[in-house]
Amino acid sequence: MDLRSGFVLAGVILLNASFASATLRPIAAKKLTDQLSDIRSRVIGLQQNILENAQSEKLASSNYKKVQLLLKLQKTEREIARRRMGELEKTVSELESRRKFLHNKIQTQQTDLRKLLLALDRSAQSQNLNSASAFGVPDQEKIEAPRRRVLSHLVDRGLKEVEELRVDVQDSEKLEARIQEERGQLAYLLQEVQEQEGVLELNQQLQADYLKRTQKERLSQLESYRRLKQSETRIEQMISEFNARKELEKAVEAEKEMNRTLGSGAFAQARGQLNFPIIGAQVLSGFGRAYDSRSKLQIFKKGIDLSGGKNLPVFAVFGGKVAYSGTLPDYGTLVIIDHGDHFYTLSARLGAIAKKTGDSVTAGEVIGKIDSSGTPIYFEIRSRNVAVNPLQWLSN
């Protein structure tokens, strides 16, 4: 490799490095970058905290909903038990009324039986007296005999009814005993359900309080995150604006230096007379300070954006040697041409390249083309590795 080739390669490396970053004053740069580094570190930590808090909030919300569901089921169970208790109390009341009615009826039946038995006893005594008398009264016996039979039948029926009533009373008492047992079980169940409801309500309140705290903490973290991001953006803008000013100062100084030392080289003499690298080029953005809509920062554009049409050829603006042909980060496919006397041109964002590193080119020779979608190309001119305004070199 000859000395000139080594210089060219070194120039390409320096050119790429200078494209990627700008120069800050050491003290100001360190202060701003340290602040930015600290903020970014805090942002990362806060992002992790927000993520963890969101997971905790999600779990708390899930637990709260589970407790709500369990509490709803407990209340439903309690309501069912209370309704059943009401039904049992109504049944017990009806049974008590029936038992009272049966006892009254038994007493009435017993009173009637005593009367029937007394009448039957009197009739029997009357028969005994008539039998003992020598002069019985047959007609009277004829009357008393059927009467005794009727009385005896009524007594039998009355005894049977009393027995049936007593059986009804016993059945009612057994049923009431079973109902009272069920009432006792329901009362125990209701007490247990109410105790569980109390525990669940306390748990629900605790979950609600925890959920409220996590939500409040998340909102606080989000607000802190928002403020940190604002600070980050503000410092990035300060750094970007500072760098843009420095680049502009460098460009102005370079322009002054170039004007003072401008030699008789062919490229220098062609200033203001160079053709645009594409036919019918339209300048989309100029050289110098500009606002970058993607980063929302002030930047220093070291070149210009040119639009033409789909698949249009891209030409060398002046003769020279291809210093680099390939791709670079942020520039895509590009061709860098060394025009001598420390002047370089850069044509980037090409759809294709037609020259390789080391090729010689003449003014107007095709070095590449625009892609099929018509993506604008990026064009720079550098003097001693410092970007200069291409519009001062290209002819209108």
Secondary structure, 3 states (H helix, E strand, C coil): CCHHHHHHHHHHHHHHHHHHCCCCCHHHHHHHHHHHHHHHHHHHHHHHHHHHHHHHHHHHHHHHHHHHHHHHHHHHHHHHHHHHHHHHHHHHHHHHHHHHHHHHHHHHHHHHHHHHHHHHHHHHHHHHHHHHCCCCCHHHHHHHHHHHHHHHHHHHHHHHHHHHHHHHHHHHHHHHHHHHHHHHHHHHHHHHHHHHHHHHHHHHHHHHHHHHHHHHHHHHHHHHHHHHHHHHHHHHHHHHHHHHHHHHHHHHHHHHHHHHHCCCCHHHHCCCCECCCCCCCEEEECCEEEEECCCCEEEEECCEEEECCCCCEEECCCCEEEEEEEEECCCEEEEEEEEECCEEEEEECCCEECCCCCCEECCCCEEEECCCCCCCEEEEEEECCEEECHHHCECC
